[in-house]
Amino acid sequence: MTPLYSVKECLRGYTADALGQMCERWNLAISNPANRLKAIEKVLNDPLHVEKALSELTPAERRVASLLLNKTQVPASDILSVPGLAGQTPISSVVQSLATWGFVLALPEEGHSTFSFGQLSRQDNTLNGLSLSLLDLVRRAIQPEPTLDFALPSASEESPEPVTPQDAATDSFLETLRIVETLGPRVTATGEIHKSDATRAKELATEAGIAPDAFALALMTGRQLGCMEPKAGRLMVTQQADLWSDQEMAQRSRDLFEAYIASEELFDIHLFFPQLVAAIEEHLPADSLRRTYHKVLLARLVACLRADTWYSVDSFVDFVHRADPNFLFLEERWRAIASNTHDPTPAWRDRTWQAHEKRLIHWFVLSVLGKLGMVDVSAEGRLFRLNPVGLFALGVGDAPPALQQDNADALVVQPDFEVIAYFDQCPPGVRRKLDTFCERVRGGVVSTYRLTKDSVYRGLKTGVTLGEFIGMLRRHSRRALPENVIDQVTTWEKKAASVAIYTGCTLVECLDAGDAAQLAEANPDARRFGDRFILLPVAPEGAPRVSYAQAEHRCLVQDEGLTLRAPWEASSLFVRRRLEEIGKVQSLPNGDAVLTLSRESIRNDVDWGLHAAALEGLVEKPLAARYRTALRTWSGDTNPPTVHTATLVRFDDAETCSSVMEMPELAKHVEGRLGLLTVVLKPSALAGFKKSLKSLGLNIDRNGTVLDDGSPDDWAVQTVAAEKKIEPEDDTPLPSYSPQIMREIVHDAIQRRRTLMLRYQSTWSPKPSVRRVNPVTLDTVGPVPSLSGYCHRLGGARVFKLAQISGIRVLEEERF
Amino acid sequence: MAQSARGLSFLLFWQFGIVLGRIIDGRTAVCCMKRYKVHEGIAIIEVTDPLILMEIESDQGLQPFLGDRLSSTCIAVQPQAIQEVTRRLQSLGHLPRIRE
């Protein structure tokens, strides 16, 4: 992950007090503020110092630092809004401590002034726009985060008889995959499933015996895991689903659980807070820590529990309340208003916690963890305990030993192409393959499938070969497979293999068959296609190459007259066909293809513009006007030229002429522009034009002399090049500081003769632009503090007002 | 003196002959090199039956993506259009296998 700003750029935005505190933390006895910055920068760029200091971090600090690991930058307000993840220590003090070490840096972004550590503890408006980033060296060297430091007392009751954990989540996930595969639901532009398809999918899920919440959960985790992806406007099952189903139970549960935690879809909020969901969603921006906080916190708290110890679900709810009662915005005003509607007493907080949060946590423990087989649940559902699968899924334990999954009695294949599957004995991988290669006729514990041509084709598309599928049937079948089934399925496979597409080929084309035969003899690995083509694993050196990395391949040479030639060495395998679409193509003995445009040879049923566009896509240099004119004339699309008498007004420079065209009161008199310096006026518009010009302080003189500027090649090129030099807007992120710090940076750059990169808002431009400037003088005495220097973008000396500079970076490697 | 001058001129003529020979050899090599070219990263459709290729070539939806025929069962296809070609072939009832 590349940091947006260097350490020095970040530290420049710190107050002198903040730098002093950092020096104190690192035991650096330096009093000069400029030297402090240099010293801290040196320490923070030294891996040895950083690694030593990292070993002294408290568990809470390591936990908070880990939150920033996978993000380039995080808003300070976001990180302070997840206090439960720091543990029992207040998160603001932990972030402040990390910032004092310099492991978390405040970024110098626009709209934020100087940074002091006190801002982190105040948590007021000063945090607006402040973003934090983890030091790059810390990112590489930090150790895994420890579990939270909360402890939950075990249930005082006697240990109950556990209900054997069912792998119910795997069942519902496999069913969801099958429904998606069969239905192929349409996906809207926002990524949601089309309403009518969603209704149909829910019906199918109900028929298959899956609860609506389990189905929605499976859809959410499936998309997060990459087992389902929108493709060509439809949700499709990917090969990742097969890989997932072939894994051990513990790994499958872990994948599903991690996908549930990481998913930014707010399915559970929709389920438990249907009335508040809009308000909650507004406070959970995408890609923020707060978005998944409620799930991450619950997972981390479960990871604090001891294995093989029974806990009451109610006590776990209180445990969450102790860790962070506001884990779902209980303290927000809109929540108070919504809950206070019928009850004005302050007891609303406790009431809503019991009504909503408690239900959500119960559902998490019993329906998510329980159905994933991560916890054992007592028969009446009041107690639970973490099992080895749960420990592994939470990342605090090793994987439990794998169970033997090869069951030879799971399937029966009948001669009428029916496959009977006993789901209680079927491993998920077998079930998944049956779902892809067969059509399900009847569901249930004993399900019936049917092998058809279409279902076999569908299965082959997933990348699993027929050999693998038949091998799987043989391994799990009670009886030998019927011969007629194997024969028929093999016939279908052969038919399916009738078309193959080879991509990324290295194909050698020879000028004649004799050369191809010689080359094929010299290369034993070569495969010959037709007379002149040979497929080789490695391209021979020294031969001309035609690359197909780009769709567009320009090779057409514009010969004299109306002839276009495709040289054999450079032409691709698509050029001839494209030329034949325009007209008759001749082949020369040297292999070149020649298209001569003539009225007779051109296909007249196609619009001339399409022919011209096709040629423009093939020619090496811009298509000469003569080709377009000829095509247009033959199509009868040209009008005869006309003669006009007009008044021309010529200006001294191109800029004035451009300004005239831009001003509405002048432009309304103008017919058009002739070259860079001259405008053509509308009939009898001279008087009005003169008057408008005069109001701007310009008078028109009559001049009858013949003007000759010479060839446009001599004068137009420079002007056009000068105009083109103005580059488009640049989004390069540049650090932003207060005017005082900005002044210091400019002064330092002038002293050391370093080039600056500025984001400057010019008075004449609607948007700021990024430019490289060689600073020469800094004027802080005049009415407007400004910087004078050479602007590389405009190629001349310019004055930049300091107040208009919104971003600055010293290019240390560029001297002038 | 005259003999040594003659010997020197013979030596020079001989060396010139060697250099000229090398130049001619080089040009011949260059000419030979141009007798074949390499199409890098091209995609190819191969079918088991020439009739299938005729069906593919006559399909309006596939024509924009097709190039020259390589043999009676092979045709060049735009590498950037593999997805569109696959989809179209599937709609024609084929099951194209994509191989690297």
Contacts between the chains, C-beta under 8 A, distances in Angstrom:
chain1	res1	chain2	res2	distance
A	232	B	87	7.3
A	457	B	95	5.1
A	460	B	95	6.3
A	461	B	95	7.1
A	495	B	95	7.9
A	496	B	95	4.0
A	496	B	97	7.7
A	497	B	48	7.5
A	497	B	95	7.7
A	497	B	97	6.2
A	498	B	47	6.1
A	498	B	48	4.6
A	498	B	49	6.6
A	498	B	52	6.2
A	498	B	94	6.7
A	498	B	95	8.0
A	499	B	45	6.6
A	499	B	46	7.6
A	499	B	47	5.3
A	499	B	48	7.9
A	499	B	52	6.5
A	499	B	56	8.0
A	499	B	89	6.0
A	499	B	94	4.5
A	499	B	95	7.1
A	499	B	96	4.5
A	499	B	97	7.4
A	500	B	45	7.4
A	500	B	46	4.9
A	500	B	47	7.7
A	500	B	96	6.7
A	500	B	97	4.9
A	500	B	98	7.9
A	500	B	99	6.1
A	501	B	43	6.2
A	501	B	44	7.2
A	501	B	45	5.4
A	501	B	46	7.8
A	501	B	77	7.0
A	501	B	82	6.3
A	501	B	85	6.9
A	501	B	86	6.8
A	501	B	96	5.1
A	501	B	97	7.1
A	501	B	98	4.9
A	501	B	99	7.1
A	502	B	43	6.5
A	502	B	44	4.6
A	502	B	46	6.6
A	502	B	99	5.4
A	502	B	100	7.8
A	503	B	43	4.7
A	503	B	79	6.0
A	503	B	82	6.1
A	503	B	98	6.3
A	503	B	99	7.3
A	503	B	100	6.0
A	504	B	41	5.6
A	504	B	43	7.5
A	504	B	79	7.3
A	504	B	100	5.7
A	505	B	39	7.5
A	505	B	41	7.4
A	505	B	42	5.2
A	505	B	43	6.7
A	505	B	44	5.5
A	506	B	38	6.3
A	506	B	39	7.5
A	506	B	40	6.0
A	506	B	41	7.8
A	507	B	38	7.3
A	507	B	39	4.3
A	507	B	42	5.2
A	507	B	44	7.1
A	507	B	70	7.6
A	507	B	76	7.8
A	508	B	36	5.4
A	508	B	37	7.4
A	508	B	38	5.5
A	508	B	39	7.6
A	509	B	36	6.4
A	509	B	37	5.5
A	509	B	38	7.8
A	509	B	39	6.3
A	510	B	35	6.4
A	510	B	36	4.5
A	511	B	34	8.0
A	511	B	35	4.8
A	511	B	36	6.8
A	512	B	35	7.8
A	515	B	35	5.1
A	515	B	36	6.0
A	516	B	36	7.9
A	519	B	36	6.6
A	529	B	44	7.6
A	529	B	70	4.1
A	529	B	71	4.6
A	529	B	74	4.7
A	530	B	69	7.5
A	530	B	70	5.0
A	530	B	71	3.3
A	530	B	72	7.4
A	530	B	74	6.9
A	531	B	71	7.9
A	533	B	70	4.5
A	533	B	71	7.1
A	533	B	74	7.6
A	535	B	44	7.8
A	539	B	38	4.5
A	539	B	40	6.5
A	540	B	36	7.6
A	540	B	38	6.9
A	542	B	33	5.2
A	543	B	33	5.9
A	543	B	36	5.6
A	543	B	37	5.7
A	543	B	38	5.1
A	544	B	33	7.7
A	544	B	34	6.8
A	544	B	37	4.4
A	544	B	38	7.2
A	545	B	37	6.9
A	545	B	38	4.8
A	545	B	40	5.5
A	546	B	37	6.3
A	546	B	38	7.0
A	546	B	39	5.2
A	546	B	40	6.8
A	547	B	40	5.0
A	547	B	41	6.3
A	548	B	39	6.8
A	548	B	40	6.5
A	548	B	41	4.3
A	548	B	42	5.1
A	548	B	43	7.7
A	548	B	78	7.6
A	548	B	79	5.1
A	549	B	40	7.8
A	549	B	41	5.8
A	551	B	78	6.4
A	551	B	80	4.4
A	551	B	81	7.8
A	568	B	37	7.3
A	569	B	34	6.1
A	569	B	37	5.6
A	572	B	39	7.1
A	572	B	67	7.2
A	573	B	39	6.2
A	573	B	42	6.4
A	573	B	67	3.8
A	573	B	68	4.5
A	573	B	76	4.0
A	574	B	66	8.0
A	574	B	67	4.1
A	574	B	68	7.6
A	574	B	76	7.1
A	574	B	78	6.8
A	576	B	68	6.0
A	577	B	66	6.8
A	577	B	67	6.0
A	577	B	68	6.7
